[in-house]
Amino acid sequence: MQKFIYLFFVIVLASCATVKTKQVVITPVGDWDYTITGTPNGDYAGVLSIVEKESALTATLKSNEGELPFTNFSFDKATNIAAGNFNFQGTDLTFNATLAGEALNGNISTSGMAFPFKATRKVK
């Protein structure tokens, strides 16, 4: 009987040792509720949509005023920084934000001015 109990514990311990932990992949892909505050034209809010297609990221800012596609968009997995550029009413803007959990925080900048950008991931 003792051998059976010992064998049982050995099997249980061995099975625990082979369990793999799930690796969390940090990605900006998805839809984000965003706000941009303090601009000369007031505050903006809407949805930032980030899509991955064929290992490339694309992004679009959507609001009541329409859609603004990014001319380029990237995400650095080592630093968790998302970056890109887009044009709004003839002005080239630069986007930089850090991904932390379910939040993107950074700024939209142009010509030496920077405006706070905050976003939270939309729940599916």
Beta strands, then each sheet from edge to edge (+ up, - down):
strand 1: 30-39
strand 2: 42-53
strand 3: 56-63
strand 4: 66-69
strand 5: 72-76
strand 6: 81-88
strand 7: 91-100
strand 8: 103-110
strand 9: 113-121
sheet 1: 4+ 3- 2+ 1- 9+ 8- 7+ 6- 5+
end
